[in-house]
Amino acid sequence: MVVPSVPLSCQVCPHVARSLLGACQHAEIDLIAGGKMHQSYRKGQVIFQQGSRAMGLYCVFQGKVKISKLSADGKEQIIRLAREGDVLCYRSLMMGQFCTTAATALTDCIVCLIPRPDFFSLLEQNPQFSHSLLRLMARNLGDAEARLLHTAYKPVRERLAEALLLLDQAFRPATDEPFSIPVSRDDLAALTGTTKETASRLLSEFRDEGLVLTQGSRIMVLEREKISELASMYD
Protein backbone atom coordinates (compact mmCIF):
# COMPACT_ATOMS: atom_id res chain seq x y z
CA MET A 1 0.00 0.00 0.00
CA VAL A 2 1.31 3.45 -0.92
CA VAL A 3 0.87 5.96 1.88
CA PRO A 4 0.10 9.53 0.71
CA SER A 5 2.41 12.21 2.06
CA VAL A 6 -0.49 14.69 2.41
CA PRO A 7 -4.27 14.23 2.70
CA LEU A 8 -5.90 13.40 -0.62
CA SER A 9 -7.95 16.57 -0.73
CA CYS A 10 -8.30 18.44 -4.02
CA GLN A 11 -8.42 21.72 -2.14
CA VAL A 12 -4.90 21.29 -0.74
CA CYS A 13 -3.41 19.11 -3.48
CA PRO A 14 0.12 20.43 -4.19
CA HIS A 15 -0.28 19.64 -7.90
CA VAL A 16 -3.66 21.21 -8.65
CA ALA A 17 -2.21 24.52 -9.88
CA ARG A 18 -0.18 22.86 -12.67
CA SER A 19 -2.86 20.36 -13.58
CA LEU A 20 -5.89 20.69 -15.82
CA LEU A 21 -7.95 21.25 -12.66
CA GLY A 22 -6.14 24.52 -12.08
CA ALA A 23 -8.78 26.04 -14.38
CA CYS A 24 -11.56 25.17 -11.91
CA GLN A 25 -13.26 27.49 -9.45
CA HIS A 26 -13.29 26.74 -5.70
CA ALA A 27 -16.90 25.53 -5.85
CA GLU A 28 -16.04 23.20 -8.71
CA ILE A 29 -13.02 21.84 -6.82
CA ASP A 30 -15.33 21.15 -3.89
CA LEU A 31 -17.70 19.29 -6.22
CA ILE A 32 -14.84 17.22 -7.65
CA ALA A 33 -13.50 16.43 -4.19
CA GLY A 34 -16.89 15.13 -3.12
CA GLY A 35 -17.19 12.67 -5.99
CA LYS A 36 -13.65 11.57 -6.75
CA MET A 37 -12.02 8.31 -5.69
CA HIS A 38 -8.37 7.42 -5.24
CA GLN A 39 -6.49 4.17 -5.63
CA SER A 40 -2.96 3.02 -4.80
CA TYR A 41 -1.00 1.04 -7.39
CA ARG A 42 2.27 -0.79 -7.02
CA LYS A 43 4.98 -0.53 -9.66
CA GLY A 44 3.91 -2.53 -12.71
CA GLN A 45 0.18 -2.54 -11.91
CA VAL A 46 -2.24 -1.53 -14.67
CA ILE A 47 -4.32 1.57 -13.94
CA PHE A 48 -6.54 1.12 -16.98
CA GLN A 49 -6.29 -1.20 -19.97
CA GLN A 50 -6.52 -0.46 -23.67
CA GLY A 51 -10.06 -1.26 -24.75
CA SER A 52 -11.56 -1.00 -21.26
CA ARG A 53 -14.39 1.38 -20.46
CA ALA A 54 -13.26 4.94 -19.76
CA MET A 55 -14.48 5.43 -16.19
CA GLY A 56 -13.50 9.09 -15.88
CA LEU A 57 -10.58 11.49 -15.74
CA TYR A 58 -7.52 10.12 -13.92
CA CYS A 59 -5.22 12.51 -12.04
CA VAL A 60 -1.75 11.41 -10.92
CA PHE A 61 -1.33 12.41 -7.28
CA GLN A 62 1.89 10.52 -6.61
CA GLY A 63 4.29 8.54 -8.80
CA LYS A 64 5.07 8.10 -12.50
CA VAL A 65 2.91 6.44 -15.15
CA LYS A 66 3.50 5.21 -18.68
CA ILE A 67 0.83 5.61 -21.34
CA SER A 68 1.20 2.92 -23.98
CA LYS A 69 -0.52 1.33 -26.93
CA LEU A 70 -0.33 -2.20 -28.32
CA SER A 71 0.13 -2.70 -32.06
CA ALA A 72 -1.70 -5.38 -34.01
CA ASP A 73 1.21 -7.78 -33.45
CA GLY A 74 1.17 -7.16 -29.69
CA LYS A 75 4.22 -4.89 -29.57
CA GLU A 76 4.06 -2.16 -26.93
CA GLN A 77 4.82 1.46 -27.81
CA ILE A 78 5.03 3.98 -24.99
CA ILE A 79 3.18 7.11 -26.12
CA ARG A 80 4.13 9.40 -23.25
CA LEU A 81 5.07 9.55 -19.59
CA ALA A 82 2.94 11.12 -16.87
CA ARG A 83 3.95 12.47 -13.47
CA GLU A 84 2.34 14.21 -10.51
CA GLY A 85 -0.35 16.66 -11.61
CA ASP A 86 -0.87 15.12 -15.04
CA VAL A 87 -4.28 13.87 -16.17
CA LEU A 88 -5.00 10.67 -18.10
CA CYS A 89 -7.77 9.27 -20.29
CA TYR A 90 -9.22 12.65 -21.34
CA ARG A 91 -8.96 11.88 -25.06
CA SER A 92 -10.75 8.56 -24.64
CA LEU A 93 -13.52 10.29 -22.68
CA MET A 94 -13.95 12.81 -25.48
CA MET A 95 -13.92 10.16 -28.21
CA GLY A 96 -16.29 7.65 -26.68
CA GLN A 97 -16.61 5.00 -24.01
CA PHE A 98 -13.40 2.97 -24.37
CA CYS A 99 -9.75 3.64 -23.56
CA THR A 100 -7.55 3.93 -26.65
CA THR A 101 -4.38 3.43 -24.59
CA ALA A 102 -3.26 1.67 -21.42
CA ALA A 103 -1.78 3.26 -18.29
CA THR A 104 0.68 1.38 -16.08
CA ALA A 105 2.46 2.47 -12.89
CA LEU A 106 6.19 2.95 -13.45
CA THR A 107 6.61 3.49 -9.71
CA ASP A 108 4.31 3.04 -6.73
CA CYS A 109 1.48 5.46 -7.45
CA ILE A 110 -1.63 7.09 -6.09
CA VAL A 111 -4.12 8.07 -8.79
CA CYS A 112 -7.41 9.92 -8.30
CA LEU A 113 -10.44 9.29 -10.52
CA ILE A 114 -13.01 11.97 -11.37
CA PRO A 115 -16.17 10.17 -12.57
CA ARG A 116 -17.42 10.72 -16.13
CA PRO A 117 -20.49 12.80 -15.11
CA ASP A 118 -18.36 15.26 -13.11
CA PHE A 119 -15.86 15.57 -15.97
CA PHE A 120 -18.55 16.36 -18.53
CA SER A 121 -20.23 18.74 -16.10
CA LEU A 122 -16.99 20.72 -15.87
CA LEU A 123 -16.60 20.58 -19.64
CA GLU A 124 -20.07 22.01 -20.24
CA GLN A 125 -20.12 24.64 -17.49
CA ASN A 126 -16.55 25.97 -17.34
CA PRO A 127 -15.23 27.54 -20.58
CA GLN A 128 -11.77 27.99 -19.06
CA PHE A 129 -11.61 24.26 -18.28
CA SER A 130 -12.69 23.45 -21.84
CA HIS A 131 -10.07 25.78 -23.32
CA SER A 132 -7.36 24.32 -21.09
CA LEU A 133 -8.36 20.82 -22.19
CA LEU A 134 -8.20 21.84 -25.87
CA ARG A 135 -4.74 23.33 -25.37
CA LEU A 136 -3.60 20.17 -23.59
CA MET A 137 -4.92 17.95 -26.40
CA ALA A 138 -3.29 20.16 -29.03
CA ARG A 139 0.06 20.12 -27.22
CA ASN A 140 0.02 16.35 -26.79
CA LEU A 141 -1.01 15.88 -30.42
CA GLY A 142 1.96 17.99 -31.48
CA ASP A 143 4.28 15.93 -29.26
CA ALA A 144 2.86 12.70 -30.70
CA GLU A 145 3.36 13.93 -34.29
CA ALA A 146 6.96 14.90 -33.50
CA ARG A 147 7.68 11.50 -31.97
CA LEU A 148 6.11 9.76 -34.97
CA LEU A 149 8.43 11.65 -37.30
CA HIS A 150 11.42 10.95 -35.06
CA THR A 151 10.62 7.23 -35.04
CA ALA A 152 10.46 7.27 -38.85
CA TYR A 153 13.56 9.37 -39.56
CA LYS A 154 15.84 9.53 -36.51
CA PRO A 155 18.51 6.87 -36.01
CA VAL A 156 17.93 4.66 -32.97
CA ARG A 157 20.89 6.12 -31.08
CA GLU A 158 19.38 9.61 -31.25
CA ARG A 159 15.94 8.25 -30.31
CA LEU A 160 17.45 6.60 -27.23
CA ALA A 161 18.96 9.93 -26.21
CA GLU A 162 15.54 11.53 -26.61
CA ALA A 163 13.93 8.79 -24.50
CA LEU A 164 16.50 9.33 -21.75
CA LEU A 165 15.68 13.05 -21.71
CA LEU A 166 11.95 12.28 -21.39
CA LEU A 167 12.66 9.94 -18.48
CA ASP A 168 15.00 12.46 -16.89
CA GLN A 169 12.30 15.13 -17.06
CA ALA A 170 9.62 12.83 -15.66
CA PHE A 171 11.69 11.59 -12.71
CA ARG A 172 13.60 14.76 -11.87
CA PRO A 173 12.92 15.78 -8.23
CA ALA A 174 12.15 19.33 -7.14
CA THR A 175 15.60 19.60 -5.56
CA ASP A 176 18.96 19.51 -7.34
CA GLU A 177 20.08 16.35 -5.58
CA PRO A 178 21.41 13.50 -7.77
CA PHE A 179 18.83 10.91 -8.77
CA SER A 180 18.57 7.76 -10.86
CA ILE A 181 15.72 6.58 -13.06
CA PRO A 182 14.11 3.19 -12.40
CA VAL A 183 13.23 1.85 -15.84
CA SER A 184 13.28 -1.64 -17.29
CA ARG A 185 15.06 -2.33 -20.57
CA ASP A 186 11.67 -3.37 -22.01
CA ASP A 187 10.18 0.02 -21.18
CA LEU A 188 13.26 1.83 -22.46
CA ALA A 189 12.92 -0.06 -25.76
CA ALA A 190 9.17 0.67 -25.96
CA LEU A 191 9.84 4.36 -25.36
CA THR A 192 12.62 4.42 -27.97
CA GLY A 193 10.73 2.40 -30.56
CA THR A 194 13.28 -0.39 -30.90
CA THR A 195 14.05 -3.85 -29.57
CA LYS A 196 15.20 -4.60 -26.04
CA GLU A 197 18.51 -5.92 -27.36
CA THR A 198 19.24 -2.77 -29.36
CA ALA A 199 18.27 -0.48 -26.46
CA SER A 200 20.52 -2.44 -24.09
CA ARG A 201 23.46 -2.35 -26.50
CA LEU A 202 23.19 1.39 -27.13
CA LEU A 203 22.73 2.10 -23.42
CA SER A 204 25.99 0.21 -22.79
CA GLU A 205 27.65 2.45 -25.38
CA PHE A 206 26.31 5.54 -23.60
CA ARG A 207 27.68 4.17 -20.33
CA ASP A 208 31.09 3.50 -21.85
CA GLU A 209 31.14 7.07 -23.23
CA GLY A 210 30.43 8.45 -19.75
CA LEU A 211 27.00 9.82 -20.68
CA VAL A 212 25.08 7.70 -18.18
CA LEU A 213 25.69 5.49 -15.19
CA THR A 214 23.76 2.22 -14.90
CA GLN A 215 23.17 -0.03 -11.92
CA GLY A 216 20.75 -2.88 -12.52
CA SER A 217 17.55 -1.38 -13.87
CA ARG A 218 18.43 2.14 -12.71
CA ILE A 219 19.94 4.80 -14.98
CA MET A 220 21.58 8.05 -13.93
CA VAL A 221 22.03 10.73 -16.59
CA LEU A 222 25.52 12.21 -16.14
CA GLU A 223 25.90 14.40 -19.24
CA ARG A 224 22.47 15.89 -19.86
CA GLU A 225 23.74 18.58 -22.23
CA LYS A 226 25.62 16.11 -24.44
CA ILE A 227 22.61 13.78 -24.53
CA SER A 228 20.39 16.73 -25.45
CA GLU A 229 22.73 17.65 -28.32
CA LEU A 230 22.65 14.05 -29.52
CA ALA A 231 18.84 13.89 -29.31
CA SER A 232 18.41 17.08 -31.38
CA MET A 233 20.89 16.24 -34.16
CA TYR A 234 18.12 15.42 -36.65
CA ASP A 235 15.48 17.93 -35.51
N, C-alpha and C positions, 0 to 999 in steps of 0.2 A: 504494500500500500504506500502510495506517495503522500507525504504529509505536506499540506500547503504552508508556505512561510507566513502568509497573512490570511485573514478571513476571506472566503470567496464571495465577497460582496461587490457588485458592479460599481456601487457608489465610491468605493475606496480602492478599486482595482488599480494597481500602479501602471497598467498598460492601456487603460481606456483612452487616454488622450491621443496615443499614436495609432489606435485601432480605428476601424470603420465606425465603431460606436461613439467615437469622439464627436460625431456630428449630431448626436442625440441631445435633447433637452433633459433637464433633471427629472421631470415627470415621466419621460419615456424610459430613462434609465431605471427608475423605480418600477415601472411596468415590466421591463425586461428582467430585473432582479427577482420579481415575484414569480415569474414563470419559467425561468431557466433551470437547467439541471447541470450537474458537473460529474465527471467520471475520471477516475485515476487509471492510467494505463502503464504497464511496464514496457521497457524497451523491447521492441519487436512485435508488440500487440497491435492488431488492426483496429483503427478507430472507426472507419467505415470502408466497405468494400465496393469495388467497381461493379455497377449493376444493381446495387442494393437501393432501397428506397431512401430518398433524401429526407431525413427527419427534420432538418432545420439548419440554422447557421451555427457552425462550430467556431469557437473562439479559443485560441491557445492561451491558457493562463500560465502554464509552466512547462518547460521542455521544448524539444525540437521535433518536428514532424516532416516526413517526406510525403510528397504528393506524387503518385505514380500511375502509370497506365500500362496495361498489358496489350501487346500486339496480338495479331491473329495466331502467331506461332507460340504464344505464351511467354515471349521475352518481355522483361520489365524495362520500362524507360521512366526514369525519375523526371517529372515535369518541373518541379520546383521544390524548394525547402521553405518551411514555415517555422517561425519562432514566436516567442511571447508577444501577444498583441495582434498576431495575424488571424485572419478569419478564413474558414474553409467551407467549401461546398456551395458557395453563393452562385456560381455559374450553373450548377446542376439544379438548384432551386429555381433559377430564372428560366431554365430550358424545359423543365418538366419534373417528373416525379423520381427519376433514378439518377444515381451518382455516375458521372462519366469517368471518374478517377477513383483511386483508392488512397486512403491516408493511413500511414503506419508510424508508430512512435519510434523515433530514432534514439530517444533517451526516455527515462521515466517521465511521464507527462501527467498534467491535469488539464482537461479540456472541458469547457462549458458548452452547453447546447441551448440555443434559443429556438424554441419550437417554430414550425412553419407559420402558424397564424400570426405570431408576434412579429416575425420577420416581414411578412407581407403587410401587416398593419403599419409598421415603420415606413415601408417602401411607399405606401399610398398616402400617408399623412405627413411625412417629413421630406420636403423637397431637397433639403441639404443632405440628408441621408442618401436619397436617390442619386444626387449628383456625385457624392463621394463614392458610391458604389460604381457608377459609370466610369469615373476616373480610374478606380481600382481595376475594373475589368479591362479598360483600354491599356493601362500600363502593363498588366500581366499578358495581354494579347501581344503587345509589342515585344515583351521579353521572350515570349514563346516563339514569335516569328524570328527573332534574332538567333535563338538557340537552334531553330530548325535550319537556318542558313549555315550556322557554324558547324552543325553536324554534317551537312552536305559538302561544305567546302574547306573547313579547317582540318589540318592534319590532327591525328589523335593526340600527339604530344601537346599541342596548343590547347586542345579541348580539355585535356587532363589539368593543365594549368588553370583554365577557366573554372573547372569543377572545384579545384582546391580553393580558389578565391571565394566561390559561393559558400563552401563549407566554412571557410575562415570567417566570413561575414555572419553566417548564421550562428556560429558557436562563440563568437568573440564576446567576452564578458564586458561589463560596464567599466571595470578598472583596466589598467594597463599591465596587469600581472600576466606572466607567461601562461599559456594554456595549450592543451592538445585536443585534437578532434577525434572523438570515438566514431569510427566509420568502418564498416566491413568492406572487404575488397569487392564483394558483389554489389554493394550500394555505390561504391566509387565507380565501378564499371557502368552501372545503370545510369549514373549521373553524367558520365563522360560519353556514353553512347558507343561502348566498345565491349570487348570480352573481358572476363575476369583476368585471364592470363596476360593480355596486353596491358591492362591497367596496372597489374602487379609488376610487370617488367619495367614499364615506364616510371612507376613510382620508385623502384629501386635505382633507376638512373638519376632521378631527381635527388634521391638520398645521397648517392655517390658524388653528385655535383655540389652537395652542401646546401641545396635549396630547402629540403625538409629533413626532419628527424622522425624516424618511425620506431615504434615499440609495440609489437603485437598488432592489434587493430587500431592503435592510436597514431595520429599523425600530427606533428607540430610544424607549422610553417615558419621557416627561419628567414628566408629571403623573400618577403612579400613583394617588394618592388621589382625584383628580377622576375618573379613568377607573373606579376601583372604585365610586365613588358612582353613576356613570352605569350601570354594569353591574348594580347592585343595585336600580335604581329600581322594577322590577316584581317583585321577589322577594316 
